[in-house]
Amino acid sequence: MSEHILDRLYAVLEERKGAGAAESYVASLYAKGTDKIAGKIAEEMAETVIEAARGDKAKVASESADLLFHLMVLWAHMGVTPEDVFSVLETRFGTGGHAEKASRTS
């Protein structure tokens, strides 16, 4: 079985930590910091929502890919691995949304 695309992408994002900002878009985001990365996530989220409201399935897929990419840039920047996120999802799986939300401490 091949490695999941998210794992392959995360590995590339980690490699880009050693790249120069002039040679790598991801490295340039890292250099600009968390606020810039978060801003890109907000931008891509808005574009995804707009395309969803328009009902354009292909554009929703494309904008969602951009959103997920930038979210993963944030994860790598902050040292959060896909496995960290998947573990949280795993603990929530099978719990109703209202019950899960009520169980959170923060």
N, C-alpha and C positions, 0 to 999 in steps of 0.2 A: 504494500500500500504506500502511495506517495505521501510525502509530508504535506500537511494542510497549507494552503496558500497564506493563511494568517501567520503561521509559524515561519514560513519562508520570508514573508514581508517583514516580520519583526526582526529576523536575523539581519536583513539588509539595513533596517533602521538602526540597529545596534552598531553595525559596521560604519555607518555614516557619522557616528560620533567622533571618529578619527579623521574625518574629511574636512577640508577647508570650506568655509562658507561660500567662497567664490566658485568652487567646483561642484557643490552639492546643494540642491534646494533644501533638503532635509537638514543638512548641517547649518544652512543659513537660518532656518527656523530655530534650531537649538541655540544658535548664537544670539538670537533676538529674545529668547526666554519664554517662560511659561505664559505670560500675558499675550504675546503674539501668537503662540500656538493655540491658546484658548480662543482668541479672536478668529482664527482660521476655522476652528470647529464651529463657532457660532455662525460664521458666514456660510459654511457648507450646510449646516443644519437648516438655515433659512432657505437656501436654494432647494434643498430637498423638500421642504414643506411647500414651497411655491409650486414645484413640479407636481407634487401630490395633489394639490388643490386644482391644478390644471388637468389632472387625470392622465398625465403622460407617463406610462409605465416604463418605457425605455429611459427617459430622463430621470425618473425616480431611481432607477437602478444605477445610472451613471453618477448622479449626485450622492447617492448613498455610498457608493464606492469612495468618492472624494471625502465624505464625512468620516467613514470608517478609517481611511488612510490617515487623516489628520488626528483622529482620536488615538490611533496607534502611535503616531509621532509623540503625542502627549504622554502616553504610557511609557514609551522608551525613554523619553526625556526625564520622567519622574521615577524610573526604575520599577514600573509596574509591568509585569509580564502578562501575556495572554493567559497563561495558566492561573495567575492570581485572579483574573476576572472570571475565567471559566469556573474556578473553584467556588467563587461567590454564587454564580448562577446555579451551580450544582446543588449548593446548600438550599437554594430557594426553590428548586424544581419540585413540583408536586404540591407546593403550598399555594393556596389561593392568594391572589394579589392583595386583597384587603387584609387577610391574616398576616401575610408577610410584612406588609407595610406597618401594621400595628405592632409587630414584634421588634422593629428596629429601635435601637436605643438613642439614635441621634436623628 
